[in-house]
Amino acid sequence: MLETADTTPAEDITTESSTVDPAFRDDVLRGLAEPIPAILARWLYDRRGSELFDDITRLEAYYPTRTETALLTRIMPEIAAALPPGMAVVEFGAGSATKTPLLLDAIHPASYVPIDISGDYLYEAAGVVDERFGQLPVYPVVADFTRDLALPSEIGAQPRLGFFPGSTIGNFVPRSATDLLRHFRALLGTGARLLIGMDRVKSVDRLIAAYDDPERVTAAFNLNLIDRINRELHGTIPPGAFVHEARWNDMLGRIEMHLVAVRNVNFTIEGRAFSFAAGSSIHTENSHKYGERGGRLLLLAGGWTPVAEWTDPAADFALILAEAQPNRFAP
């Protein structure tokens, strides 16, 4: 049952058909003016960006999605046995919700709350879930899950399971990842559970191939940000002035995506002038990779206690179930 959630969002998040999100404008203008120019990764996910990312997940070189999906399929009985009945599943960054049916089939929740910044895309995905699970109340929430938001009042006191697959936590630097996990804890409440996916460190060749595929879909995904800036913010960035580049930063344990200027280029955005020298870049996304202990420590720092962990046979990817246990006065 697809329903309109009773929420009071902290800020208005626009859909594709409405006016430009002022946060997008502010982040782009501020980010490009920084000494190390960067734009927050969430702005890659307009409708076209979300579609392209779905295409990426089906590429041969992009191992995370199929590895996590196979892992979820295998361990779902164990996950279901570890959870109480009647949970409200809150999915952060739901997108097309391709892995969600595996979870919903296994645990038979009381409600499903998908949250995503791309409104039109979210409602389409929520409609697919509604069609498959007709008696399940579905309350889509259009919001930026990194900021203050309200969950639907309809889920009431139902026990809550946060679902954060895809190693999306890797898009955040450790400081921001810790803050986000604390935000999830405050939103879901003490006693809530969190099922989170984390990508593991592996060979550099495999990592680079996953984020710079020969089909150039990831390049199109990254470059779509320039198209969005030109379209929504009256940008004048010349076509072909930037190219996609994926880099492994070993010291920081992450893949970085950049838009690199192929020549000296000048352009304006909302009337503000910007100049980039050939070879300089705009940093658009990170994908941090975590070792076994590093992932658990990150969760603990964010207020979540790991209670179970699973990996695929090659240990390429991990799924961790954690709990928001009551705060302790002392160790």
N, C-alpha and C positions, 0 to 999 in steps of 0.2 A: 504494500500500500504506500504509494508515493504521496507524501504529505508536505504541506508548508510548515516548516518549523517555526515555533514561537521563540524567536531569539531577538535580542537587542544588541546588535553588533556595535563594537566600540568605534568603528569607522566605516564609511561606505566603501565597499569594494565594487567597482564597476564591472559590467560584462562587456562583451565585444561590441554590442550594439549601442552602448551609451557613451557618455563623454569620457575623456582621457582621465585615468586615475591620477590624481595629483601626486600620489606617492611615487608613481613611475617617473613623472616629470622631475620631481625633486631628486630622486636617487640617481637618475641619469646625469642631470646637470652637476650635481655635487660630485658624483663618482668620477666623471671625466675631468674634473678640475683638480683632483687629488694628485699629489706627487707621483704615486703609482696608480694610474687610471684603472678603475674597475667598476663594474656594474653588477649588482646583486643577481645571483643566478635565478631567483624566482621570476625575474622579468623575461627569461627565455621562454616561459610557458604561457604565451597567448594561445589562441585556438590553433594557429598553424604550428607553433612550437610544440604544443601537446601532441598534435597529429604526427609530427616528425619524430618525436621521442617514442611514440608507440611503434613507428617503423624501425627505429634503432633497436628496440627490444627484441625484434624478430631477426636481426642480423646474425650470421654465423659467428662473426668475431665478438659479438657482444654476449659474453657468457653469463653475466649476473642474473638476467631474468629467467632464462631456462633452468639455470642451476638452482635458484631460489624456489622456482615453481615445483621442480622435481623434489626438492627437499621438503617443501610444505606438504606435498601430496603424501610423502612417506611418513611424516611425523604427525599428521593431523590426529590420529587416534590418541597419541600421547598428549598432545596439546588439549584436546577435548577433555581428557581424563583429569587434567590439572586445573580445570576452570570450573567455577560454580555455574549452575544453570541460570538462565534468564538474564544474560548479560546484555548491556548496550555496547555494541561495537562502534568505536569512534575511529575512523580512518583519517589520518593526516596526509593531505596531498593525494586524495583519492584518484585523480586523473581518470583513466578509463576503467579502473577497478578490476583489472584482469585476474588478479590473484584472489580477490575478495570472495568469489563463490566457493573456493576451496574451504575457507574459514567458516563461512556461513553454513555451508552444508554440514560441516562437522560438529559445530557447537550449538546450532539451533538457537540463535540469540533472540532476545525480546525486541530489539530494535537495532537499526543501523543508521549511523550518522556519518556520511562522507563529507569531508571538508576539503575544499580546493579553491584556489584563487581565480581559476578560469571558469566563470559562471556557466556559459553556454555549454561548454564541454562537460562540466560536472553534471548538469541536469540530464544530458543525454546518457551519461554513464549510469546515473542513478535510475534512469528509466529502464535500462537494461537489467539492473539488479531487481527492480520492481517487477519486471515481466517474469523473471525466473522464480522469484520468491514472493508470490502475490499476496500472501498473508502477513508478510513481514513489514512492519512500519518502517519506512525509509524517510529520513529527514535531512535532505541535502542542505549544507550551510556554505554559502559563498563567502569566503573569508581568507585572509592571509593567516595561516595557522601559527606563524611566528609572533603574531601580535595578539593583543587582548581580544577575546571573543567570548560569546555566550553560547553554551550548549542549549539545545532545545529543552524547554521546560517539560515537554511530554515524556522525556526519559526518566524524570523523577528521581527516585532513589534506586533505580536499577544498578546493580554492580557494573562497573565499567572496564572495558578492555580497549586500550589504545592499540591501534594497528599501524605500524610505521615500517612497511616493507621497502624493498628496493635499494637498501643502503643509502637512502636519502639523507640519513644523518651524516654521511660522509661529505655532503655538500657544504657543511658548516665547519669553520675552523674550531679547534677544541674549546676555546672560550665560549663561542657562540653556541656550540653543540651542548655544552653544559647548561647554559642559560635556557636553551630550548627544552631540554629534558626537565629542568625545574619548572618551566612553564607548563609542560604537559602534566607534571605531577599536581601542580596547583589547580589546573583545570579539571582533571579527572578525580582528584581527591585521594585521601589516605585509604588504602585497601584496594585501590585499582591495580590492574595488571597492564603490562605493556609487552606486546610482541613486536620485536624490532629486528630488522635485517641489517647485517654488517658485512661488507666485503672484506676479504682477507688480502694480505700482502702476497704477491706472486711475482713471476718473472716480468721484467720490464717490457720485453717484447709482447707478451700477451696483454699487458695493460695498455700499451700504446695502441695496439691493434684494435682494442675494444673502444677506444675513444678517438680513433682516426681511421675509420673503416675504409676499405678500398672502394666501396660503393659511394662514398662521400656523403652519406646521409647525415652523419654527425656534423660535417662541415656545413651542410644546408641548415641544420638545426641551430648552430652557432651564428651563422650569417643572417638567419632570420631576425635576429635581434636588431641588426642594422636596418632591415626592411621595416621593422616595427617602429623604430625611432624615426625614420623618414616619414612614415605614414601618420603616426599619432602625434609626433612632436615637431612637425614641419622641418625635419632634418634635411640637410643637403649633402649627406655623405655620398660621394660618387660611387656608383657600382664598380666593383672590382678593386676598390682602394684597399680593402683588407682581405686577408685570407685566414682560414682556420688553422690553428696549430695546437697539438696536444703535447704536453711535456710531463716527464716524471721528475718530481722534486724529491730526491731520496732523503734529504735532511728532514723534510716535513712529512714524509710518508704519504704523498698524495699525487694524483694526476691533476694537472692544471690545464684548463682550456683558455686559449687566448685568441683574440682577433689582432693579427699582426699587419701593420701598414706595409704595403709593397712599394710605396713611394712616398715622398713628402706630400702631405694632403692637408688642405684647409677646408673647413665646413662650418656650418652654423646649425644650432639646435635652439628652437624658440628664440631666435635672434641673437643668441650668444655664440661668439666665435671660438673655434677650437683648432689647434694645429698639432699634427702628429708627424714626426720625422720617420723616414723609411726605417723599418726594423723595430720601431717602438710598438707597444701593444696595449690592448684593453683586456684586462683579466676578467673573464666572464664566469668561470665556474671552477670549483675544486671538487675532487672526489677522494677523500681520505680513506686509506686502507688500514684496518686495525688488526693487530695480532690478538691472540686469545686473551691475554691479560689486559692489554690496552683497552679492548672493548668493554670488559667487565669494569675496569676502573673508571671509564667514562660514565657508565651507567650509575655507579656508586656516587660519583661526584655530582651527578644530576638528581640524586635523591631516589634512585631505583635500585633495589637489591636483586641481583640475578638469582633466579631459583632453578633454571634449567637452560641448557644450551645444546644445540644440535648443529652438525656440519654435514656436508656432502662427503662422499668417500675420498675425494681429492683434497678436502679441507680448503676449498676455494671460497666458500661462503658460509656464514653462520647465522642462525636464528636464535635469539635469546629471549626467554620469557622472564620478565622481571616484575617485582611487586613494590608498590608504594607502601612500605611498612611504616608503622608509627615511628616518629622521631624518638630517639633515645636520649635520656639525660646524660648517659655515659656509655662508653664502649661495653 
